């Protein structure tokens, strides 16, 4: 997919987004067509010629994968229940699809930033969510076998023939039959307890010369002009979210550490790119204002799923307190005088050839 070159700034030298004029950033792709949201996958337990014990065991496994838990009006995964604090219901799937669209806007239509070879054999997408990235990547690389894993069965029925979805816990020991040319990990902040171990497993499961790419937004709103009041609802929200996630054992605002994780795992040619994404359409620059519109919709949809489980389970907040804070957060996200943005950290590294 072609488009204008995306805004990319190496290291930490990010330019300020301009409220009154041109931001100075490179151009963004203006827009892409919306993809339809994905429905849950149905699996038929059906009739079986297996014995009663095996059938019972199969039903138990199926229930653990396809069964759901419900809390605070949202649906959560049952497989390894409680390990991942985000819901997996239809509303969350639509948010994931919107976030995929936002990454395309930021990257100028590209699915990845790693300098991959023209042909790939095996690709792994860790924490694939609804599978949008894996499906799009498989369409672009029909020669590659794309394996995509997640804790939830929320991927579509109709997929390219070179895609395989598996239910798996990325924090457990990886047991793949052969190694990969490229491993893609995106939007997993707050989902992983031991990032160095995850990076080491990725390193061990790559072929020499293979690439890893890990990407996520900072889970923290930044301003260049201190326009977000310290006593605002949004400031309280992100501080409480950070506290709850840390107590839960899975740091939410982890993306600023990606580069060191990748380097310490032994990867070479490590490059970090950072991208600014406004949380509302406050920039004067048309392209960033357009991105801000999408980000605002995504953020309004994200604050509840990110906070409900953590605030209720970890901080022991009552639902009334949570909803009162979220109401204030929604007001802050609609205040164009608050020039908030998030930074996307994209880090690529190559496994040495020898």
C-alpha positions as a LaTeX table, in Angstrom:
\begin{tabular}{lrrr}
\hline
Residue & $x$ (\AA) & $y$ (\AA) & $z$ (\AA) \\
\hline
Unk1 & 0.00 & 0.00 & 0.00 \\
Unk2 & 1.52 & 3.28 & $-1.03$ \\
Unk3 & 1.24 & 6.64 & 0.69 \\
Unk4 & 3.08 & 9.67 & 1.89 \\
Unk5 & 6.11 & 8.92 & 4.08 \\
Unk6 & 5.18 & 8.55 & 7.75 \\
Unk7 & 6.58 & 10.76 & 10.50 \\
Unk8 & 9.59 & 9.05 & 11.99 \\
Unk9 & 12.13 & 10.37 & 14.43 \\
Unk10 & 14.94 & 8.23 & 15.73 \\
Unk11 & 15.93 & 8.29 & 19.37 \\
Unk12 & 14.22 & 10.76 & 21.65 \\
Unk13 & 14.43 & 13.90 & 19.50 \\
Unk14 & 10.69 & 14.25 & 18.99 \\
Unk15 & 9.48 & 17.57 & 17.63 \\
Unk16 & 6.59 & 19.38 & 19.26 \\
Unk17 & 3.18 & 19.19 & 17.64 \\
Unk18 & 2.11 & 22.72 & 16.73 \\
Unk19 & $-1.24$ & 23.94 & 17.99 \\
Unk20 & $-1.31$ & 26.93 & 15.66 \\
Unk21 & 0.49 & 25.82 & 12.54 \\
Unk22 & 2.52 & 23.17 & 10.74 \\
Unk23 & 3.93 & 20.60 & 13.11 \\
Unk24 & 7.13 & 20.13 & 11.12 \\
Unk25 & 6.52 & 16.37 & 10.98 \\
Unk26 & 6.66 & 14.37 & 7.80 \\
Unk27 & 3.33 & 13.72 & 6.13 \\
Unk28 & 0.86 & 11.10 & 7.28 \\
Unk29 & $-1.31$ & 9.00 & 5.03 \\
Unk30 & $-4.63$ & 10.84 & 5.29 \\
Unk31 & $-7.02$ & 7.92 & 5.58 \\
Unk32 & $-7.72$ & 4.28 & 4.83 \\
Unk33 & $-11.02$ & 2.48 & 4.40 \\
Unk34 & $-12.48$ & 1.02 & 7.58 \\
Unk35 & $-12.33$ & $-2.73$ & 7.91 \\
Unk36 & $-15.34$ & $-4.55$ & 9.22 \\
Unk37 & $-15.13$ & $-5.72$ & 12.81 \\
Unk38 & $-14.60$ & $-9.42$ & 13.38 \\
Unk39 & $-17.03$ & $-11.79$ & 15.01 \\
Unk40 & $-16.21$ & $-14.50$ & 17.49 \\
Unk41 & $-15.18$ & $-17.89$ & 16.15 \\
Unk42 & $-17.61$ & $-20.76$ & 16.66 \\
Unk43 & $-16.14$ & $-24.20$ & 17.24 \\
Unk44 & $-18.44$ & $-27.21$ & 16.98 \\
Unk45 & $-17.97$ & $-29.80$ & 19.68 \\
Unk46 & $-20.16$ & $-32.01$ & 17.51 \\
Unk47 & $-20.44$ & $-35.75$ & 17.60 \\
Unk48 & $-17.38$ & $-37.79$ & 18.40 \\
Unk49 & $-16.29$ & $-41.39$ & 18.13 \\
Unk50 & $-13.93$ & $-40.91$ & 21.06 \\
Unk51 & $-14.59$ & $-42.52$ & 24.41 \\
Unk52 & $-16.39$ & $-40.77$ & 27.23 \\
Unk53 & $-13.22$ & $-39.85$ & 29.12 \\
Unk54 & $-11.60$ & $-38.29$ & 26.08 \\
Unk55 & $-14.80$ & $-36.52$ & 25.15 \\
Unk56 & $-15.09$ & $-35.14$ & 28.67 \\
Unk57 & $-11.51$ & $-33.92$ & 28.59 \\
Unk58 & $-12.07$ & $-32.36$ & 25.17 \\
Unk59 & $-15.16$ & $-30.56$ & 26.45 \\
Unk60 & $-13.18$ & $-29.30$ & 29.44 \\
Unk61 & $-10.42$ & $-27.91$ & 27.19 \\
Unk62 & $-12.99$ & $-26.41$ & 24.83 \\
Unk63 & $-14.81$ & $-24.76$ & 27.74 \\
Unk64 & $-11.58$ & $-23.27$ & 29.03 \\
Unk65 & $-10.82$ & $-21.77$ & 25.60 \\
Unk66 & $-14.27$ & $-20.79$ & 24.39 \\
Unk67 & $-15.90$ & $-20.13$ & 27.75 \\
Unk68 & $-16.00$ & $-16.57$ & 29.02 \\
Unk69 & $-16.01$ & $-14.75$ & 32.33 \\
Unk70 & $-18.15$ & $-11.68$ & 32.92 \\
Unk71 & $-17.32$ & $-8.79$ & 35.22 \\
Unk72 & $-18.42$ & $-5.16$ & 35.43 \\
Unk73 & $-20.60$ & $-5.66$ & 32.37 \\
Unk74 & $-17.68$ & $-6.78$ & 30.17 \\
Unk75 & $-16.61$ & $-10.20$ & 28.86 \\
Unk76 & $-13.16$ & $-11.66$ & 29.58 \\
Unk77 & $-11.21$ & $-14.71$ & 28.41 \\
Unk78 & $-11.51$ & $-17.97$ & 30.35 \\
Unk79 & $-8.31$ & $-19.64$ & 29.15 \\
Unk80 & $-5.69$ & $-18.72$ & 31.76 \\
Unk81 & $-8.40$ & $-16.55$ & 33.30 \\
Unk82 & $-7.17$ & $-13.42$ & 35.03 \\
Unk83 & $-3.75$ & $-13.25$ & 33.36 \\
Unk84 & $-4.82$ & $-10.53$ & 30.94 \\
Unk85 & $-6.83$ & $-7.62$ & 32.37 \\
Unk86 & $-8.52$ & $-6.54$ & 29.12 \\
Unk87 & $-11.94$ & $-7.78$ & 27.95 \\
Unk88 & $-12.45$ & $-9.65$ & 24.68 \\
Unk89 & $-16.06$ & $-8.75$ & 23.86 \\
Unk90 & $-17.34$ & $-7.23$ & 20.63 \\
Unk91 & $-16.78$ & $-3.67$ & 21.81 \\
Unk92 & $-13.14$ & $-4.45$ & 22.58 \\
Unk93 & $-12.70$ & $-6.19$ & 19.24 \\
Unk94 & $-13.92$ & $-3.08$ & 17.46 \\
Unk95 & $-11.44$ & $-1.00$ & 19.47 \\
Unk96 & $-8.61$ & $-3.36$ & 18.47 \\
Unk97 & $-9.59$ & $-3.00$ & 14.82 \\
Unk98 & $-9.62$ & 0.78 & 15.17 \\
Unk99 & $-6.16$ & 0.66 & 16.72 \\
Unk100 & $-4.91$ & $-1.41$ & 13.79 \\
Unk101 & $-6.25$ & 1.28 & 11.47 \\
Unk102 & $-4.45$ & 3.94 & 13.54 \\
Unk103 & $-1.13$ & 2.13 & 13.21 \\
Unk104 & $-1.65$ & 2.12 & 9.44 \\
Unk105 & $-2.24$ & 5.88 & 9.54 \\
Unk106 & 0.92 & 6.42 & 11.57 \\
Unk107 & 3.04 & 4.15 & 9.36 \\
Unk108 & 1.74 & 5.57 & 6.10 \\
Unk109 & $-0.05$ & 2.34 & 5.24 \\
Unk110 & 2.84 & 0.02 & 6.06 \\
Unk111 & 2.26 & $-3.03$ & 8.26 \\
Unk112 & 5.75 & $-3.09$ & 9.71 \\
Unk113 & 8.97 & $-1.08$ & 9.97 \\
Unk114 & 11.55 & $-3.87$ & 10.05 \\
Unk115 & 13.76 & $-4.15$ & 6.91 \\
Unk116 & 12.49 & $-7.59$ & 5.99 \\
Unk117 & 13.77 & $-9.62$ & 3.03 \\
Unk118 & 11.55 & $-10.00$ & $-0.03$ \\
Unk119 & 10.65 & $-13.58$ & 0.87 \\
Unk120 & 9.85 & $-15.03$ & 4.28 \\
Unk121 & 9.21 & $-18.60$ & 5.36 \\
Unk122 & 7.75 & $-18.41$ & 8.86 \\
Unk123 & 6.28 & $-15.42$ & 10.73 \\
Unk124 & 4.96 & $-15.24$ & 14.30 \\
Unk125 & 2.48 & $-12.63$ & 15.52 \\
Unk126 & 2.36 & $-12.66$ & 19.34 \\
Unk127 & $-0.86$ & $-11.40$ & 20.94 \\
Unk128 & $-2.71$ & $-11.13$ & 17.64 \\
Unk129 & $-6.07$ & $-9.99$ & 19.02 \\
Unk130 & $-8.66$ & $-10.05$ & 16.24 \\
Unk131 & $-5.98$ & $-11.08$ & 13.76 \\
Unk132 & $-6.14$ & $-8.00$ & 11.52 \\
Unk133 & $-2.38$ & $-7.56$ & 11.27 \\
Unk134 & $-1.72$ & $-11.26$ & 10.66 \\
Unk135 & $-4.34$ & $-11.47$ & 7.92 \\
Unk136 & $-3.11$ & $-8.33$ & 6.17 \\
Unk137 & 0.51 & $-9.46$ & 6.42 \\
Unk138 & $-0.35$ & $-12.91$ & 5.06 \\
Unk139 & $-2.11$ & $-11.29$ & 2.10 \\
Unk140 & 1.00 & $-9.26$ & 1.36 \\
Unk141 & 3.32 & $-12.27$ & 1.82 \\
Unk142 & 1.55 & $-15.30$ & 0.33 \\
Unk143 & 4.85 & $-17.18$ & 0.36 \\
Unk144 & 5.06 & $-17.02$ & 4.17 \\
Unk145 & 3.45 & $-19.22$ & 6.81 \\
Unk146 & 1.98 & $-16.80$ & 9.38 \\
Unk147 & 1.26 & $-18.15$ & 12.85 \\
Unk148 & $-0.71$ & $-15.83$ & 15.14 \\
Unk149 & $-1.34$ & $-16.50$ & 18.84 \\
Unk150 & $-3.64$ & $-15.09$ & 21.50 \\
Unk151 & $-5.44$ & $-16.06$ & 24.70 \\
Unk152 & $-8.87$ & $-15.40$ & 23.16 \\
Unk153 & $-10.66$ & $-17.03$ & 20.23 \\
Unk154 & $-11.81$ & $-13.81$ & 18.57 \\
Unk155 & $-10.41$ & $-14.29$ & 15.07 \\
Unk156 & $-12.54$ & $-14.65$ & 11.91 \\
Unk157 & $-13.54$ & $-17.82$ & 10.07 \\
Unk158 & $-12.43$ & $-16.70$ & 6.61 \\
Unk159 & $-8.68$ & $-16.19$ & 6.48 \\
Unk160 & $-5.89$ & $-16.53$ & 3.91 \\
Unk161 & $-4.65$ & $-20.10$ & 3.49 \\
Unk162 & $-1.22$ & $-19.18$ & 4.86 \\
Unk163 & $-2.53$ & $-17.98$ & 8.26 \\
Unk164 & $-2.94$ & $-20.18$ & 11.31 \\
Unk165 & $-4.41$ & $-18.95$ & 14.60 \\
Unk166 & $-3.51$ & $-20.69$ & 17.85 \\
Unk167 & $-4.65$ & $-20.15$ & 21.42 \\
Unk168 & $-1.49$ & $-19.78$ & 23.44 \\
Unk169 & $-0.02$ & $-17.93$ & 26.40 \\
Unk170 & 3.09 & $-16.04$ & 25.29 \\
Unk171 & 4.40 & $-16.02$ & 28.86 \\
Unk172 & 4.65 & $-19.81$ & 28.97 \\
Unk173 & 7.56 & $-21.77$ & 27.48 \\
Unk174 & 7.55 & $-21.54$ & 23.69 \\
Unk175 & 7.53 & $-24.93$ & 21.97 \\
Unk176 & 7.53 & $-24.32$ & 18.23 \\
Unk177 & 8.64 & $-27.04$ & 15.85 \\
Unk178 & 10.82 & $-24.72$ & 13.76 \\
Unk179 & 12.17 & $-21.20$ & 13.96 \\
Unk180 & 10.84 & $-17.99$ & 12.48 \\
Unk181 & 12.19 & $-15.35$ & 10.11 \\
Unk182 & 10.22 & $-12.54$ & 11.73 \\
Unk183 & 8.44 & $-12.10$ & 15.08 \\
Unk184 & 5.91 & $-9.28$ & 15.49 \\
Unk185 & 4.73 & $-8.10$ & 18.93 \\
Unk186 & 2.36 & $-5.13$ & 19.15 \\
Unk187 & 0.18 & $-3.47$ & 21.82 \\
Unk188 & 1.12 & $-5.86$ & 24.62 \\
Unk189 & 1.74 & $-3.28$ & 27.34 \\
Unk190 & 0.08 & $-4.42$ & 30.56 \\
Unk191 & $-0.05$ & $-8.01$ & 29.28 \\
Unk192 & 3.48 & $-9.28$ & 30.00 \\
Unk193 & 5.04 & $-9.71$ & 33.42 \\
Unk194 & 8.58 & $-10.58$ & 32.34 \\
Unk195 & 9.59 & $-8.72$ & 29.18 \\
Unk196 & 13.27 & $-9.79$ & 29.25 \\
Unk197 & 12.15 & $-13.43$ & 29.26 \\
Unk198 & 9.75 & $-12.77$ & 26.38 \\
Unk199 & 12.55 & $-11.14$ & 24.37 \\
Unk200 & 14.86 & $-14.05$ & 25.12 \\
Unk201 & 12.27 & $-16.56$ & 23.93 \\
Unk202 & 11.80 & $-14.52$ & 20.76 \\
Unk203 & 15.57 & $-14.49$ & 20.22 \\
Unk204 & 15.80 & $-18.26$ & 20.73 \\
Unk205 & 12.96 & $-18.91$ & 18.28 \\
Unk206 & 14.34 & $-16.77$ & 15.44 \\
Unk207 & 16.60 & $-18.04$ & 12.71 \\
Unk208 & 20.02 & $-16.34$ & 12.45 \\
Unk209 & 19.42 & $-13.11$ & 10.56 \\
Unk210 & 15.76 & $-13.03$ & 11.57 \\
Unk211 & 14.04 & $-9.88$ & 12.83 \\
Unk212 & 11.98 & $-8.93$ & 15.84 \\
Unk213 & 9.66 & $-5.92$ & 15.88 \\
Unk214 & 7.97 & $-4.73$ & 19.07 \\
Unk215 & 5.61 & $-1.75$ & 19.14 \\
Unk216 & 3.25 & 0.00 & 21.51 \\
Unk217 & 1.88 & 3.36 & 22.57 \\
Unk218 & 3.04 & 4.95 & 25.78 \\
Unk219 & 0.25 & 4.51 & 28.32 \\
Unk220 & 0.78 & 8.08 & 29.41 \\
Unk221 & $-0.47$ & 11.35 & 27.97 \\
Unk222 & 2.19 & 13.99 & 27.35 \\
Unk223 & 1.91 & 17.69 & 26.51 \\
Unk224 & 4.58 & 20.06 & 25.27 \\
Unk225 & 2.95 & 23.09 & 26.90 \\
Unk226 & 1.87 & 21.68 & 30.30 \\
Unk227 & $-1.75$ & 22.21 & 29.25 \\
Unk228 & $-3.07$ & 19.16 & 31.15 \\
Unk229 & $-3.78$ & 20.23 & 34.76 \\
Unk230 & $-2.12$ & 18.12 & 37.43 \\
Unk231 & $-5.47$ & 17.82 & 39.22 \\
Unk232 & $-7.42$ & 16.78 & 36.12 \\
Unk233 & $-9.40$ & 13.56 & 35.89 \\
Unk234 & $-7.11$ & 12.31 & 33.12 \\
Unk235 & $-4.01$ & 12.87 & 35.27 \\
Unk236 & $-5.61$ & 10.89 & 38.11 \\
Unk237 & $-6.67$ & 8.18 & 35.66 \\
Unk238 & $-3.23$ & 7.52 & 34.22 \\
Unk239 & $-1.53$ & 7.66 & 37.61 \\
Unk240 & $-4.05$ & 5.18 & 39.08 \\
Unk241 & $-3.77$ & 2.94 & 36.01 \\
Unk242 & 0.01 & 2.86 & 36.30 \\
Unk243 & $-0.21$ & 2.04 & 40.00 \\
Unk244 & $-2.77$ & $-0.74$ & 39.49 \\
Unk245 & $-0.89$ & $-2.34$ & 36.58 \\
Unk246 & 2.36 & $-2.31$ & 38.54 \\
Unk247 & 0.67 & $-3.97$ & 41.52 \\
Unk248 & $-0.85$ & $-6.51$ & 39.11 \\
Unk249 & 2.70 & $-7.34$ & 38.00 \\
Unk250 & 2.41 & $-6.18$ & 34.39 \\
Unk251 & 3.64 & $-2.64$ & 33.81 \\
Unk252 & 1.33 & $-0.73$ & 31.47 \\
Unk253 & 3.64 & 2.07 & 30.33 \\
Unk254 & 6.38 & $-0.28$ & 29.20 \\
Unk255 & 7.12 & 0.85 & 25.63 \\
Unk256 & 9.91 & 3.33 & 26.57 \\
Unk257 & 11.91 & 0.29 & 27.72 \\
Unk258 & 11.54 & $-1.74$ & 24.51 \\
Unk259 & 14.88 & $-0.72$ & 23.05 \\
Unk260 & 16.84 & $-1.82$ & 26.11 \\
Unk261 & 14.91 & $-5.12$ & 26.25 \\
Unk262 & 15.74 & $-5.90$ & 22.62 \\
Unk263 & 19.40 & $-4.91$ & 23.00 \\
Unk264 & 19.85 & $-6.89$ & 26.22 \\
Unk265 & 18.42 & $-10.01$ & 24.58 \\
Unk266 & 21.36 & $-9.99$ & 22.15 \\
Unk267 & 19.82 & $-8.49$ & 19.03 \\
Unk268 & 21.95 & $-6.35$ & 16.74 \\
Unk269 & 21.20 & $-3.46$ & 14.36 \\
Unk270 & 18.63 & $-2.27$ & 16.89 \\
Unk271 & 16.72 & 0.81 & 15.73 \\
Unk272 & 14.03 & 2.69 & 17.62 \\
Unk273 & 11.54 & 5.01 & 15.91 \\
Unk274 & 9.13 & 7.22 & 17.79 \\
Unk275 & 5.88 & 8.68 & 16.51 \\
Unk276 & 3.58 & 11.25 & 18.09 \\
Unk277 & $-0.17$ & 10.64 & 18.08 \\
Unk278 & $-2.50$ & 13.39 & 19.37 \\
Unk279 & $-5.30$ & 12.15 & 21.61 \\
Unk280 & $-7.79$ & 14.61 & 20.16 \\
Unk281 & $-8.08$ & 16.76 & 17.00 \\
Unk282 & $-6.36$ & 19.79 & 18.51 \\
Unk283 & $-3.38$ & 20.22 & 16.10 \\
Unk284 & $-3.79$ & 22.76 & 13.30 \\
Unk285 & $-1.95$ & 20.49 & 10.87 \\
Unk286 & $-4.68$ & 18.70 & 8.90 \\
Unk287 & $-3.02$ & 15.30 & 8.87 \\
Unk288 & $-2.38$ & 15.26 & 12.61 \\
Unk289 & $-5.84$ & 16.63 & 13.30 \\
Unk290 & $-7.22$ & 13.70 & 11.28 \\
Unk291 & $-5.09$ & 11.26 & 13.27 \\
Unk292 & $-6.30$ & 12.95 & 16.45 \\
Unk293 & $-9.91$ & 12.23 & 15.49 \\
Unk294 & $-9.23$ & 8.52 & 15.21 \\
Unk295 & $-7.14$ & 8.52 & 18.37 \\
Unk296 & $-9.92$ & 10.29 & 20.27 \\
Unk297 & $-12.48$ & 7.64 & 19.28 \\
Unk298 & $-10.06$ & 4.88 & 20.22 \\
Unk299 & $-9.20$ & 6.50 & 23.55 \\
Unk300 & $-12.86$ & 6.99 & 24.50 \\
Unk301 & $-13.36$ & 3.29 & 23.82 \\
Unk302 & $-10.14$ & 2.28 & 25.62 \\
Unk303 & $-10.42$ & 3.95 & 29.02 \\
Unk304 & $-13.07$ & 1.57 & 30.32 \\
Unk305 & $-11.53$ & $-1.76$ & 29.25 \\
Unk306 & $-8.10$ & $-0.66$ & 30.42 \\
Unk307 & $-9.30$ & 0.36 & 33.86 \\
Unk308 & $-12.30$ & $-1.74$ & 34.92 \\
Unk309 & $-10.55$ & $-4.96$ & 35.91 \\
Unk310 & $-7.45$ & $-3.29$ & 37.30 \\
Unk311 & $-9.30$ & $-0.66$ & 39.33 \\
Unk312 & $-11.84$ & $-3.14$ & 40.73 \\
Unk313 & $-9.59$ & $-6.18$ & 41.27 \\
Unk314 & $-6.36$ & $-4.49$ & 42.28 \\
Unk315 & $-7.28$ & $-1.09$ & 43.73 \\
Unk316 & $-10.60$ & $-2.43$ & 45.09 \\
Unk317 & $-12.55$ & 0.55 & 43.79 \\
Unk318 & $-16.34$ & 0.39 & 43.71 \\
Unk319 & $-18.00$ & 0.64 & 40.28 \\
Unk320 & $-19.44$ & 4.04 & 41.18 \\
Unk321 & $-16.00$ & 5.50 & 41.83 \\
Unk322 & $-14.62$ & 4.06 & 38.59 \\
Unk323 & $-17.45$ & 5.41 & 36.47 \\
Unk324 & $-17.26$ & 8.84 & 38.12 \\
Unk325 & $-13.56$ & 9.10 & 37.23 \\
Unk326 & $-14.14$ & 7.85 & 33.68 \\
Unk327 & $-16.82$ & 10.48 & 33.17 \\
Unk328 & $-14.23$ & 13.14 & 33.99 \\
Unk329 & $-11.70$ & 11.47 & 31.70 \\
Unk330 & $-14.15$ & 11.61 & 28.81 \\
Unk331 & $-14.63$ & 15.33 & 29.40 \\
Unk332 & $-10.86$ & 15.86 & 29.41 \\
Unk333 & $-10.47$ & 13.94 & 26.14 \\
Unk334 & $-13.02$ & 16.28 & 24.61 \\
Unk335 & $-11.23$ & 19.42 & 25.81 \\
Unk336 & $-9.18$ & 20.72 & 22.88 \\
Unk337 & $-7.31$ & 23.06 & 25.22 \\
Unk338 & $-5.56$ & 19.99 & 26.63 \\
Unk339 & $-2.89$ & 19.29 & 23.99 \\
Unk340 & $-2.34$ & 15.66 & 24.89 \\
Unk341 & $-0.53$ & 13.14 & 22.76 \\
Unk342 & 0.95 & 9.68 & 23.14 \\
Unk343 & 4.25 & 8.43 & 21.74 \\
Unk344 & 4.48 & 5.19 & 19.79 \\
Unk345 & 7.75 & 3.30 & 20.31 \\
Unk346 & 8.73 & 0.97 & 17.49 \\
Unk347 & 11.87 & $-1.11$ & 17.99 \\
Unk348 & 13.39 & $-3.52$ & 15.46 \\
Unk349 & 16.39 & $-5.79$ & 15.97 \\
Unk350 & 18.13 & $-8.58$ & 14.07 \\
Unk351 & 19.45 & $-11.85$ & 15.41 \\
Unk352 & 23.15 & $-12.17$ & 14.52 \\
Unk353 & 23.99 & $-14.38$ & 11.57 \\
Unk354 & 26.53 & $-16.28$ & 13.62 \\
\hline
\end{tabular}
